[in-house]
Amino acid sequence: MNQNSLVSISDISREEILHILDVAAYFERNPNHKLLDGKVVATLFFEPSTRTRLSFETAVNRLAGRVIGFSDAATTSSSKGETLKDTIKMVSNYVDLIIMRHYLEGAARYATEVTDTPIINAGDGAHQHPSQTMLDLYSIRKTQGTLKDQTITLVGDLKYGRTVHSLIMAMKYFNPTFRFVACNELQMPEVYKQFCRDNGIAFSEHTDFSSDVINSSDIIYMTRVQRERFTDIDEYERVKNIYTLNASMLQDAKENMRILHPLPRVNEIAQDVDDDPHAYYFDQARNGLYVRQALICRALGIDILK
């Protein structure tokens, strides 16, 4: 495994997290460089994506690198039966870095075991999404001034939501308090609740997205109920619209509270929230560009702040 690969947020320390955020802040101020001149990066997206793929590809272009890859596995040799191992080993012949999204949990970790080319995990099933977590951390620090002592309310699909799973793991260094708001079918998995207990992270569980929960939050992190994760479509239909945040629910929220969402949204945030000063999800998506520039540089051993 290349030591610069990023598969899980647990692969990087507190000090590395803060350094990556500092590099991202530098790229926000100075987005265009020729740091990747002569480098080729592959984006292998075996699962559909818009924001993650486009922000990674924009990050490469802003750094003067070149991108190859695919956004639809149906157009690749995997549709002919080629194994993931063979795809990774073949693509490794051509590139300096592989950025990969896959529908199977553990696929990114497996990819690191069959190549010395660095891998960045752009999401593997319901498991991890470390680049999203880094841009979430960047957004929290930027809007709240610190990562420490934040009360963070996670709402919606906590069972399959890889973004919230990764965020919990990353926040262990910063003394958060979590509220888990979900229906019985989409509760936070026990493994992540045990992670909180093991790391002294305070949390509470709720089925009611109440005004008390909203008004005492520093961050509200909404999630989409992901149809693609359900094997039972009837179960999906029962739970898909159970939590919807609208502007009237924010009247007594903290002035500095911000609403995050990994996007795309469906019905979980009403359109009238978009113009509310608490809304931050589109800015959050823009932050992904700067964070992914920083992660690409880390993967390639480039430290612009040295």
Secondary structure, DSSP 8 states (H G I E B T S, - for coil): --TT-BSSGGGS-HHHHHHHHHHHHHHHH-----TTTT-EEEEEESS--SHHHHHHHHHHHHTT-EEEEES-GGGSGGGGT--HHHHHHHHHTT-SEEEEEESSTTHHHHHHHS-SS-EEEEEETTTB-HHHHHHHHHHHHHHHS-STT-EEEEES-TTT-HHHHHHHHHGGGS--EEEEE--GGG---HHHHHHHHHTT-EEEEESS--HHHHHT-SEEEE----GGG-S-HHHHHHHTTS--B-GGGGTTS-TT-EEE--S--SSSB-GGGTTSTTB-HHHHHHHHHHHHHHHHHHHTT--TT-
